[in-house]
Amino acid sequence: MILFSCLALTAFAQQGDQKGARMEPVVPENLIPPSPVLSVSEALKSFQIAPGFVIEPVAAEPLIDKPVCLDFDASGRMWVCEMRGYMPDIDGKGEKTPEGRIVILEDTDGDGKADKRTVFLDKLLLPRAISVLEDRVLFMDEHRLCWIRRKGDLPEGEAKTIQTDMMETGNVEHRPNGLLSNLDNRWYLAKSDRRLRRDGDDWILEPTSFRGQWGIACDDYGRLYHNNNSTLLFADLLAPNLLQGNPGVKMKIKDFVQLGGNRVWPARVTPAVNRAYMSKAHGFDSDTLDPKTYKLVNTTASAGMAVYRGTNFPKEWYGTAFTTEPVCNLVKAIRIVEKDGMLKGELPMGESEFLASTDERFRPVNAYNAPDGTLYIVDMYHGIIQHSTYMTSYLRKQTLARGLESPGFGQGRIYRIRAVKGAIEHQTNIAALHGLDLVKILMHPNAWQREMAQRLLVERNNAADIPFLAKLAVGGSTIARIRAIWTLEGMHALKAENLVATIRGNDAELQASALWASTRLPADELARLESILLAAKPASPEVVPYLARAIGPLGTDKAFGRLSELLKSDGASHFVREAAISGLDHHEIAFRDSQMKDSKDKDFLAWLEQGSKDIKAGTPSDSGLKGDELASFQRGKAMFHGEAACFGCHSADGAGMPNLGPPLDESEWVTGKPETLVKILLHGLTGPVTVDGETYSPNADMPGLGMNPAITDQTIADLATYIRNEWSNKAAPVSSSLVKQQRAATKDRAGHSWTAKELMK
């Protein structure tokens, strides 16, 4: 398992191969086919795709080179980030040379294939995210979150940096990405606890939950979907930030769920990944390769995903998530099913994959809903997918054996998946629409069309569009009304009157979205909605948290009384108490004194007390340390969030990551005996571990730091001191002398991971 994910410095770095790990081949050489560079026509023959679907190229080299993500403009053209410079050879030499580009791909003859390429920006360092607006382009590279003005296809002026600190975390595989424009007019990131809001010419960073690793997606209701390398798909159960309205309160909330499991069925053997040698035969706890087929059993490189909401696939595929997996050379389909307010994942393909390839160089890294109603897949088409940081001697041999290290440049494909019997949407230039014609697109059955119409309406912010939007907000389909409400919110034109009919109604999805939107109303508009909110009857149990969240900010005696009723009737339901606390920001003491004099709910009373202290979101924790101990804490913090990338498995808030690492915040393993923590940092931990009464069984062992000569006793002491005094933790700092002592006392382990049982002795 992984307890402290300092991977950038340890187990998978070639210079730091795990001491004692047997890295001999597991897959018989005669079963490993060659991996030549295939032409597009040859690559198409390598695909195994679900019945009734076809895959066809939209763009390929020389028109595109090492694509990793894209966004469409309002005319339906692709703007693509080319991560040129990523692993140009097996050692990553030249990676720091800015060779990346943002290019525009266009289909000028209407045959469904791009035939025109325009370079918008070049000399970028590993660009990894993009969002295209009418007047500017948002993008992320290795070190910056930026925007640049555009005039058509030409940039104007220099790129302006919004933020750099958030980008200086981890290596290239562990940096923020995504830039998903969501229903609520915010841009959400993967591998980050920030979101982005436009304010005129400025961009505001706001706190949000830490999500994902590579790629992020949304559904029609603004719920977010994400993953990590070892998990195919997570789904948020609530609208983003619904439970984060009270920044002074720290609540342990699991408001997301894993969907569909992590099992994969690759089309070819999968030896070229570090996990391939981690079998029982080599002293590990479990087989990561199927001993009969020599194929990976579980995902190891889950990447970008999309929740399909187009018009080309059969109706039963609407709302299905598609997650790319470049190491296994496949795209996984997970059907999202909602029942009683909970989301579940089903596997429509059973023990096979929606798309899989026998071509080892097929590297799908992102998926998108397309303007024509189909699904687009971005294929990096690069032999090496694992970063040099994790290049073990085992993986080096595998890579060189099949020539995967070259060519370093020049390949890349973007594919379109369509249903054989499905219609293709006619290309509509939404950029040319205005007024009522543009508002009508909010009713379009293709989600891409709806989302683009909202983006344009919000960007243009034309007052003449408001009456059309207000009319749509009270009449039309559920999806169209939700879009109209949030378009008005994005234009700062949302009024109480736009929400009355929806809150009074019995459509659960619409009612929940309207209640969510009400939390964005200014105080005077919210006051006009008070009687409606207090009389509202939730259309289903999953609406109750939204109602509790919406009532709290009213701050009146009647509102407190209604909120108290909800807590008594539904307080045991998921998220209701947390939503109430979230909405009571600045009203905690008044609510406590008027409604909770006889309450025995100690947790709720403690939350009210915390919230009353008015701690602002993002306020640095006060470690209480001084002098050399504070300096050690700061060095440990930089290491945790930076080079060591520990946050990648444990989250920036120490809450842990499912299937990767258990929580560090309020963990007895962290704040208990410092000797135990040091032993874990030195030699790692394997197997399940129980934290605060809950058992965690991550998918891989935690590697120890002690075998890496670059890691000093002081480095380990710094990390230990930091995590023992961050978040809610308050424990004695750790000295380098203690680390030195424990290193000497346990030297015979030679990097052999501890079990929890051993440490408890």
C-alpha positions in Angstrom: 0.0 0.0 0.0 1.0 3.6 -0.2 0.9 5.5 3.1 3.2 8.4 2.2 3.4 8.9 -1.5 6.9 10.4 -1.9 7.2 8.6 -5.2 9.2 11.2 -7.0 12.1 10.4 -4.7 11.9 6.7 -4.2 10.7 3.4 -5.3 10.1 4.0 -9.0 13.0 6.3 -9.8 15.6 4.3 -11.6 18.4 5.5 -9.4 16.3 4.5 -6.5 15.1 1.0 -7.4 13.7 -0.7 -4.4 16.6 -2.5 -2.8 16.0 -6.2 -2.9 13.1 -5.9 -5.4 13.3 -8.6 -8.0 12.8 -7.0 -11.4 13.1 -9.9 -13.6 10.6 -10.3 -16.5 7.3 -11.8 -15.5 5.8 -12.1 -19.0 7.5 -14.8 -21.2 9.3 -13.0 -24.0 7.7 -15.2 -26.7 4.3 -13.9 -25.6 5.2 -10.2 -26.1 4.5 -9.0 -29.6 6.6 -6.3 -31.2 5.5 -2.7 -31.0 6.3 -0.9 -34.2 5.0 2.5 -35.1 1.8 1.9 -37.0 0.3 4.1 -39.7 -3.2 5.3 -39.0 -4.7 2.7 -41.3 -2.7 0.0 -39.5 -3.7 1.3 -36.1 -7.4 1.1 -37.0 -7.0 -2.6 -37.6 -5.6 -3.0 -34.0 -8.8 -1.8 -32.3 -11.5 -3.9 -30.7 -14.6 -1.8 -30.3 -18.1 -2.4 -28.9 -20.6 -3.8 -31.4 -22.5 -1.1 -33.3 -19.7 1.5 -33.1 -16.8 2.5 -35.3 -13.6 4.5 -34.6 -12.2 6.8 -37.3 -9.4 9.4 -37.4 -10.2 13.1 -37.1 -6.6 14.2 -37.0 -3.2 12.6 -37.2 0.5 13.3 -37.8 1.9 15.4 -39.4 -1.1 17.6 -38.5 -0.7 16.9 -34.8 2.1 16.0 -32.5 1.8 14.5 -29.0 -1.7 15.8 -28.2 -2.9 15.6 -24.6 -6.0 17.7 -24.4 -8.3 19.9 -26.4 -11.2 22.4 -26.3 -13.6 23.4 -29.0 -14.3 27.0 -29.9 -17.8 28.2 -30.7 -17.3 27.4 -34.4 -16.5 23.7 -33.6 -12.8 23.9 -34.2 -10.3 22.0 -32.0 -7.7 23.9 -30.0 -5.2 21.3 -28.9 -2.3 21.2 -26.4 0.7 19.4 -27.9 2.9 18.3 -25.0 6.0 18.1 -27.2 9.0 17.6 -24.9 7.4 15.0 -22.7 9.8 12.0 -22.5 11.6 12.7 -25.9 13.9 9.8 -24.9 14.1 7.2 -22.2 15.9 9.6 -19.8 13.7 12.6 -20.5 16.6 14.6 -21.8 15.5 18.0 -23.1 12.3 17.9 -21.2 12.9 21.4 -19.8 13.2 22.9 -23.3 9.9 24.6 -24.1 8.7 22.9 -27.2 5.0 22.6 -26.6 2.3 24.2 -28.7 -1.3 25.2 -28.8 -2.6 24.6 -32.3 -6.0 25.0 -34.0 -7.3 22.2 -36.1 -10.0 22.8 -38.6 -12.2 20.8 -41.0 -12.5 23.1 -44.0 -14.2 20.7 -46.4 -16.8 19.1 -44.1 -15.6 15.5 -44.4 -15.2 15.1 -40.7 -11.4 15.2 -40.8 -9.2 18.2 -39.9 -7.2 19.5 -42.8 -5.9 22.8 -41.6 -3.5 23.5 -38.8 -2.7 26.9 -37.3 -0.2 27.4 -34.5 -1.6 29.8 -31.9 1.2 29.6 -29.4 4.5 27.8 -29.4 7.6 27.5 -27.2 5.4 26.4 -24.2 6.8 24.0 -21.5 4.6 20.9 -21.4 1.1 22.5 -21.9 -1.6 20.4 -20.3 -4.9 22.2 -20.2 -6.9 24.7 -22.3 -10.2 26.5 -22.4 -11.1 28.8 -25.3 -13.2 31.9 -24.9 -14.3 34.4 -27.5 -11.8 37.0 -26.4 -9.0 35.0 -24.7 -7.6 31.6 -24.1 -7.0 30.0 -20.7 -4.2 27.5 -20.5 -1.8 25.7 -18.2 1.7 24.7 -18.7 4.3 23.2 -16.4 4.7 26.2 -14.2 1.8 28.6 -14.9 -2.0 29.0 -15.0 -2.3 31.8 -17.7 -4.6 33.6 -20.0 -3.9 35.5 -23.2 -6.1 37.7 -25.3 -6.9 36.5 -28.8 -8.1 38.2 -31.9 -9.5 35.4 -34.0 -6.6 32.9 -34.4 -3.9 35.3 -33.3 -2.7 36.0 -29.8 -2.6 39.6 -28.6 0.2 40.6 -26.3 1.9 38.4 -23.8 0.3 35.6 -21.6 -0.6 36.8 -18.2 0.0 34.5 -15.2 -2.9 34.0 -12.8 -1.1 31.7 -10.5 2.2 29.9 -10.2 2.4 28.6 -6.6 -0.3 26.0 -7.3 1.7 24.6 -10.2 4.9 24.0 -8.3 3.8 20.7 -6.9 5.2 17.4 -7.9 6.6 16.2 -11.2 4.9 16.4 -14.6 2.5 13.5 -13.7 1.4 15.3 -10.5 0.6 18.8 -11.5 -2.8 20.5 -11.9 -4.7 20.2 -15.2 -8.3 20.1 -16.5 -9.8 23.6 -16.8 -13.3 22.2 -17.1 -16.0 24.9 -17.6 -18.9 23.7 -15.5 -22.6 24.5 -15.2 -22.0 26.9 -12.3 -19.8 29.2 -14.4 -16.6 28.1 -12.6 -13.6 26.3 -14.1 -12.6 23.2 -12.2 -9.1 21.5 -12.2 -7.9 18.0 -11.6 -5.0 17.5 -9.2 -5.9 20.7 -7.4 -8.1 22.1 -4.6 -8.8 25.3 -6.5 -11.4 26.5 -9.0 -11.4 29.5 -11.2 -14.0 32.3 -11.6 -13.8 35.1 -14.2 -14.4 38.7 -12.9 -14.1 41.0 -15.9 -10.5 41.0 -16.9 -9.5 39.3 -13.7 -9.5 35.7 -12.6 -10.3 34.7 -9.1 -9.1 31.5 -7.5 -11.5 29.9 -5.0 -11.0 26.9 -2.7 -12.8 23.7 -3.5 -12.4 20.0 -2.8 -9.2 18.3 -4.0 -10.1 16.2 -7.0 -8.4 13.8 -9.4 -5.1 13.4 -11.0 -5.5 13.7 -14.8 -8.7 14.8 -16.4 -12.1 16.0 -15.0 -15.7 15.8 -16.3 -19.2 16.9 -15.4 -22.8 15.8 -16.0 -25.9 17.7 -16.9 -26.4 18.8 -13.3 -22.9 20.1 -12.6 -21.7 17.2 -10.6 -18.0 16.4 -11.1 -16.3 13.2 -12.1 -12.6 12.5 -11.5 -10.1 9.7 -10.7 -6.6 8.9 -9.9 -4.1 6.6 -11.6 -5.4 3.5 -9.7 -9.1 4.3 -9.8 -11.1 4.5 -13.0 -13.9 6.8 -11.8 -15.1 8.8 -8.8 -18.4 10.8 -8.8 -19.3 13.7 -6.6 -22.7 13.1 -5.1 -23.5 16.8 -4.6 -22.9 20.0 -6.5 -19.4 21.4 -6.0 -18.8 23.4 -2.8 -22.3 22.9 -1.5 -20.8 21.8 1.8 -18.0 24.3 1.8 -19.9 27.5 2.6 -18.5 27.8 6.1 -14.7 28.0 5.8 -14.1 27.9 9.5 -15.5 24.4 10.0 -13.5 21.3 9.3 -15.9 18.4 8.6 -14.8 15.0 7.5 -17.1 14.4 4.6 -17.0 11.8 1.9 -19.3 13.4 -0.6 -18.0 11.3 -3.5 -18.2 7.6 -4.5 -16.3 5.2 -6.7 -18.1 3.9 -9.7 -17.7 0.6 -11.5 -14.5 -0.9 -9.8 -11.0 -0.9 -11.2 -10.9 -4.2 -13.2 -9.6 -3.9 -16.8 -9.4 -6.3 -19.7 -6.6 -5.2 -22.0 -6.4 -6.6 -25.5 -2.7 -7.4 -25.3 -0.1 -8.4 -22.7 1.0 -5.5 -20.5 4.6 -5.9 -19.4 5.8 -2.3 -19.9 4.7 -1.0 -16.5 6.3 -1.2 -13.1 3.5 -3.1 -11.6 4.1 -5.9 -14.0 7.0 -7.2 -11.9 5.0 -6.9 -8.6 3.8 -10.5 -8.4 3.6 -13.0 -5.6 6.5 -14.8 -7.3 8.6 -11.7 -6.7 7.7 -11.4 -3.0 4.7 -9.0 -3.3 1.4 -9.5 -1.7 -0.7 -10.0 -4.8 -0.5 -10.5 -8.5 -1.1 -7.4 -10.6 -0.9 -9.4 -13.8 -3.3 -12.2 -14.5 -1.1 -15.3 -14.2 -2.9 -16.9 -17.2 -3.1 -14.0 -19.6 -0.2 -11.8 -18.4 -2.5 -8.7 -18.7 -3.0 -6.1 -16.0 -5.8 -7.0 -13.6 -6.5 -3.4 -12.4 -6.0 0.0 -13.9 -2.7 1.7 -13.2 -2.9 4.8 -15.4 -6.5 6.1 -15.4 -6.5 9.4 -17.3 -9.0 11.9 -18.8 -12.7 11.0 -19.0 -16.0 12.3 -20.4 -19.6 11.7 -19.4 -21.2 11.1 -22.8 -24.2 13.4 -23.4 -24.3 13.6 -27.1 -26.9 12.6 -29.7 -25.1 10.1 -31.9 -25.0 7.1 -29.5 -28.1 5.1 -28.7 -30.1 6.5 -25.9 -29.1 3.9 -23.4 -25.5 5.2 -23.7 -26.4 8.8 -22.6 -24.8 9.5 -19.2 -22.1 6.8 -19.6 -18.6 7.7 -18.5 -15.7 6.9 -20.7 -12.3 6.8 -19.0 -9.1 6.5 -20.9 -6.2 4.2 -19.8 -3.0 4.6 -21.8 -0.9 1.9 -20.1 -3.6 -0.7 -20.8 -4.3 0.8 -24.2 -8.0 1.0 -23.7 -11.1 3.1 -23.0 -13.4 1.9 -20.2 -17.2 2.4 -20.3 -18.9 2.8 -17.0 -22.7 3.5 -17.1 -23.8 5.9 -14.3 -27.0 4.9 -12.6 -28.8 7.1 -10.1 -31.1 5.6 -7.5 -32.4 7.1 -4.3 -30.0 9.9 -4.5 -26.9 7.7 -4.9 -24.8 7.0 -7.9 -23.7 3.6 -9.0 -21.5 2.3 -11.8 -22.4 -0.5 -14.2 -20.2 -2.1 -16.8 -22.2 -2.4 -20.0 -19.4 -4.3 -21.7 -19.0 -6.9 -19.0 -15.6 -8.6 -19.0 -14.4 -6.7 -22.1 -13.8 -3.1 -22.9 -15.6 -0.5 -25.0 -12.4 0.1 -26.9 -9.1 -1.7 -26.7 -6.0 -1.9 -28.9 -3.3 -4.4 -29.5 -1.0 -1.5 -30.4 1.2 -0.8 -27.4 1.7 2.8 -28.6 -2.0 3.6 -28.5 -2.0 6.0 -25.5 -5.6 7.4 -25.0 -5.3 10.3 -22.5 -8.5 12.3 -22.8 -12.1 12.0 -24.0 -14.6 14.7 -25.0 -18.2 15.3 -26.0 -18.0 16.7 -29.5 -20.0 19.3 -31.4 -21.3 16.6 -33.8 -22.7 14.5 -31.0 -20.0 11.9 -31.1 -17.1 11.0 -28.7 -13.6 12.2 -29.3 -10.5 10.4 -28.0 -7.1 12.0 -27.7 -4.3 9.6 -28.4 -0.8 10.8 -27.5 0.6 7.9 -29.5 3.9 7.8 -27.8 6.0 4.7 -26.9 6.9 5.9 -23.4 4.0 6.8 -21.2 5.8 6.6 -17.8 7.8 9.6 -16.7 11.6 9.2 -16.2 11.0 9.8 -12.5 9.6 6.3 -12.3 11.8 4.6 -14.8 13.0 1.5 -13.0 15.7 -0.8 -14.5 12.9 -3.2 -15.2 10.9 -0.7 -17.2 14.0 0.5 -19.0 14.6 -3.0 -20.3 11.0 -3.4 -21.4 11.1 -0.1 -23.2 14.3 -0.7 -25.0 13.4 -4.2 -26.0 10.6 -3.1 -28.2 12.1 0.3 -29.3 9.4 2.3 -27.4 11.9 5.1 -26.7 11.7 6.4 -30.2 10.7 8.4 -32.1 10.5 11.1 -29.5 8.5 13.5 -31.7 6.1 13.5 -34.6 3.2 11.2 -33.6 -0.3 11.8 -32.3 -3.9 11.1 -33.2 -7.4 12.3 -32.4 -10.2 9.8 -33.1 -13.9 10.0 -33.3 -16.1 7.2 -32.0 -19.6 7.1 -33.5 -22.5 4.7 -33.5 -23.0 3.1 -36.9 -26.7 3.9 -37.0 -26.5 7.2 -35.2 -26.9 10.6 -36.9 -24.1 13.1 -37.0 -24.9 16.6 -35.9 -24.7 19.2 -38.6 -21.9 21.7 -37.9 -23.5 24.8 -36.5 -21.4 27.9 -36.1 -22.7 28.9 -32.7 -20.4 31.9 -32.7 -22.6 33.5 -35.4 -25.8 33.3 -33.3 -27.2 36.0 -31.1 -30.2 36.9 -29.0 -33.1 34.4 -29.1 -31.4 32.2 -31.6 -28.5 31.7 -29.2 -30.8 31.2 -26.2 -32.7 28.5 -28.0 -29.5 26.4 -28.2 -29.8 25.9 -24.4 -32.6 23.5 -25.3 -30.4 21.5 -27.7 -30.3 17.7 -27.1 -26.5 17.7 -27.5 -24.8 18.8 -24.3 -21.9 20.3 -26.1 -24.2 22.7 -27.9 -26.0 23.7 -24.7 -22.7 24.3 -22.8 -21.2 26.4 -25.6 -24.4 28.5 -25.8 -24.2 29.2 -22.0 -20.5 30.1 -22.3 -21.2 32.6 -25.1 -24.2 34.2 -23.4 -22.3 34.7 -20.2 -19.2 36.0 -21.9 -21.2 38.5 -24.0 -23.4 39.5 -21.1 -26.0 41.2 -23.3 -28.9 42.7 -21.3 -31.2 42.1 -24.2 -30.9 38.3 -23.7 -32.1 38.4 -20.1 -35.9 38.4 -20.9 -35.5 35.3 -23.1 -33.5 33.5 -20.4 -36.0 34.5 -17.7 -38.8 33.0 -19.8 -36.9 29.8 -20.4 -36.1 29.5 -16.7 -39.8 29.0 -15.9 -40.8 26.9 -18.9 -39.3 24.2 -20.9 -37.4 20.9 -20.3 -35.6 20.3 -17.0 -32.2 20.6 -18.7 -33.1 23.8 -20.5 -34.4 25.5 -17.4 -31.3 24.5 -15.4 -29.1 26.0 -18.1 -31.2 29.2 -18.3 -31.0 29.6 -14.5 -27.2 29.2 -14.4 -26.7 31.4 -17.5 -28.5 34.2 -15.6 -26.3 33.6 -12.6 -23.2 33.9 -14.8 -24.5 37.2 -16.2 -25.1 38.5 -12.6 -28.8 38.8 -13.6 -30.3 36.0 -11.5 -33.4 37.1 -9.5 -35.5 35.5 -6.9 -38.4 35.5 -9.3 -36.5 33.2 -11.7 -36.4 30.5 -9.0 -39.8 30.6 -7.5 -41.6 28.1 -9.8 -38.7 25.6 -9.8 -38.4 25.6 -6.0 -42.1 25.1 -5.6 -42.1 22.3 -8.2 -41.7 18.6 -7.8 -38.8 18.0 -10.3 -36.0 16.9 -8.0 -33.1 17.7 -10.3 -34.5 21.1 -11.2 -35.4 21.9 -7.6 -31.9 21.0 -6.3 -30.2 23.1 -9.0 -32.5 26.1 -8.2 -31.7 25.8 -4.5 -28.0 25.6 -5.3 -28.3 28.7 -7.5 -30.1 30.5 -4.7 -26.9 30.4 -2.6 -25.4 32.7 -5.2 -28.1 35.4 -4.8 -27.2 38.8 -3.2 -28.7 39.3 0.2 -31.5 41.5 -0.9 -32.7 39.0 -3.6 -32.3 36.1 -1.1 -34.6 37.9 1.3 -37.3 38.1 -1.3 -37.1 34.3 -1.6 -37.5 33.6 2.1 -41.2 32.6 2.1 -40.7 30.3 -0.9 -37.7 28.6 0.7 -39.4 28.1 4.1 -42.5 26.6 2.4 -40.5 24.4 0.0 -41.2 20.7 0.1 -38.2 18.6 -1.2 -39.3 16.6 -4.2 -37.0 13.7 -3.1 -34.7 13.0 -0.2 -31.6 14.0 -2.2 -33.0 17.5 -2.4 -32.9 18.0 1.4 -29.2 19.0 1.7 -29.7 21.6 -1.0 -32.7 23.0 1.0 -30.8 23.0 4.3 -27.9 24.8 2.6 -30.2 27.4 1.0 -32.1 28.2 4.2 -29.1 28.9 6.5 -28.0 32.2 4.9 -31.4 33.8 5.6 -30.4 34.2 9.2 -33.9 34.9 10.5 -35.8 33.3 13.4 -38.2 31.7 11.0 -35.4 30.3 8.9 -33.7 28.9 12.0 -37.0 27.2 13.0 -37.4 25.6 9.6 -33.8 24.5 9.5 -34.2 23.0 13.0 -37.2 21.0 11.7 -35.2 19.7 8.8 -32.4 18.6 11.1 -34.9 16.8 13.3 -36.7 15.0 10.4 -33.8 14.4 8.1 -30.6 15.0 10.1 -29.7 11.3 9.9 -29.7 11.5 6.1 -26.6 12.0 4.0 -25.1 15.5 4.1 -28.1 17.3 5.7 -26.2 18.3 8.9 -23.1 19.3 7.0 -25.2 21.3 4.5 -26.9 23.1 7.4 -23.5 24.1 8.9 -22.3 25.2 5.5 -25.3 27.6 5.1 -25.1 29.0 8.6 -21.8 30.9 8.0 -21.9 34.0 10.3 -25.2 32.8 11.9 -23.7 29.9 14.0 -24.2 31.4 17.5 -27.6 32.8 16.8 -28.8 29.4 15.6 -27.2 27.6 18.5 -28.8 29.9 21.1 -32.2 29.8 19.6 -32.5 26.2 18.5 -30.0 24.0 20.2 -30.1 24.8 23.9 -31.0 21.2 24.8 -29.1 19.5 22.0 -26.9 16.5 22.7 -25.3 16.6 19.2 -21.8 17.3 20.3 -20.3 17.2 16.7 -22.8 19.7 15.4 -22.3 22.0 18.4 -18.5 21.8 17.9 -19.0 22.7 14.2 -21.0 25.8 15.2 -18.3 26.8 17.6 -15.6 26.4 14.9 -17.6 28.4 12.4 -18.2 31.2 14.8 -14.4 31.9 14.8 -14.8 33.2 11.2 -11.6 31.5 9.9 -11.3 32.4 6.3 -10.8 29.7 3.6 -7.2 29.2 2.7 -5.9 30.5 6.0 -2.5 28.9 6.7 -2.5 26.5 9.6 -0.7 27.7 12.7 1.8 25.1 13.6 2.7 26.7 16.8 6.3 26.0 16.1 9.2 28.5 16.3 12.8 28.8 15.3 14.5 25.7 14.0 11.4 23.7 14.5 9.3 26.1 12.3 12.0 26.0 9.7 11.9 22.2 9.7 8.1 22.4 9.3 8.4 24.7 6.4 10.9 22.5 4.6 8.7 19.5 5.2 5.7 21.4 3.8 7.6 22.3 0.6 8.7 18.7 0.2 5.2 17.3 0.9 3.5 19.6 -1.7 6.5 19.8 -4.1 9.2 17.5 -5.1 8.0 14.5 -3.0 4.3 14.9 -4.2 3.0 13.3 -1.0 -0.2 15.1 -1.6 -0.8 13.0 -4.6 -2.0 10.1 -2.5 -3.0 11.8 0.7 -4.5 15.0 -0.7 -3.4 18.6 0.1 -5.7 18.6 3.1 -4.4 15.3 4.6 -7.7 13.6 4.1 -6.3 10.7 2.1 -7.2 9.4 -1.4 -9.3 6.3 -2.0 -7.2 3.4 -3.2 -4.0 5.4 -2.8 -3.3 6.6 0.7 -5.2 6.8 4.0 -5.7 10.1 5.8 -2.8 11.7 7.6 -5.0 14.3 9.4 -5.9 13.0 12.9 -4.1 9.7 12.2 -2.7 7.9 15.2 0.1 6.6 13.0 1.2 10.2 12.4 0.7 11.8 15.8 1.5 8.8 17.9 5.0 7.6 18.7 7.5 9.4 16.5 9.6 6.3 16.2 6.8 4.5 14.5 6.3 7.3 11.9 10.1 7.4 11.3 10.2 3.6 10.7 7.4 4.0 8.1 9.1 6.8 6.3 12.4 4.9 6.3 11.2 1.5 5.1 7.6 1.9 3.9 4.4 0.1 4.8 2.5 -2.8 3.2 -0.9 -4.3 3.6 -4.1 -2.8 5.2 -3.8 -0.2 8.0 -6.6 1.0 10.3 -6.9 4.8 10.9 -9.4 6.1 13.4 -11.3 2.9 13.3 -11.5 2.6 9.4 -9.4 0.1 7.5 -7.6 1.2 4.3 -6.2 -1.1 1.7 -4.6 1.0 -1.1 -3.5 -0.7 -4.3 0.2 -0.6 -3.9 2.9 -0.7 -1.2 4.3 2.5 0.2 8.0 2.7 -0.7 10.4 3.7 2.0 12.7 6.7 1.7 15.6 5.2 3.6 17.1 3.4 0.6 17.4 6.6 -1.5 20.8 8.3 -0.9 19.3 11.7 -1.8 17.1 11.6 1.3 18.9 12.7 4.4 17.9 12.2 8.0 17.0 15.8 8.1 14.7 15.5 5.1 12.8 12.7 6.8 12.6 14.7 10.1 11.2 17.6 8.1 8.5 15.6 6.5 7.6 14.0 9.9 7.5 17.3 11.7 5.3 18.8 9.0 2.6 16.2 8.9 2.6 15.9 12.7 1.8 19.7 12.9 -0.4 20.4 9.9 -4.2 20.4 9.6 -5.7 19.3 12.9 -2.5 17.5 14.0 -0.5 18.9 17.0 2.4 16.6 18.0 6.1 17.0 19.0 8.4 17.8 16.1 10.9 15.1 15.0 14.7 15.6 15.1 17.3 14.3 12.6 19.0 12.5 15.5 15.9 10.4 16.1 15.8 9.5 12.4 19.5 8.6 12.5 18.9 6.4 15.6 16.0 4.6 13.9 17.9 4.2 10.7 20.7 2.4 12.5 18.4 0.3 14.6 16.4 -0.9 11.6 19.2 -1.1 9.0 18.7 -4.9 8.6 15.3 -4.3 7.0 17.1 -2.9 3.9 13.9 -1.2 2.7 11.6 -4.1 3.4 8.2 -2.6 4.1 6.6 -2.9 7.5 3.2 -4.3 8.1 0.8 -2.6 10.5 0.9 -5.7 12.7 4.7 -5.5 13.0 4.6 -1.9 14.0 1.9 -2.5 16.6 4.2 -4.9 18.4 
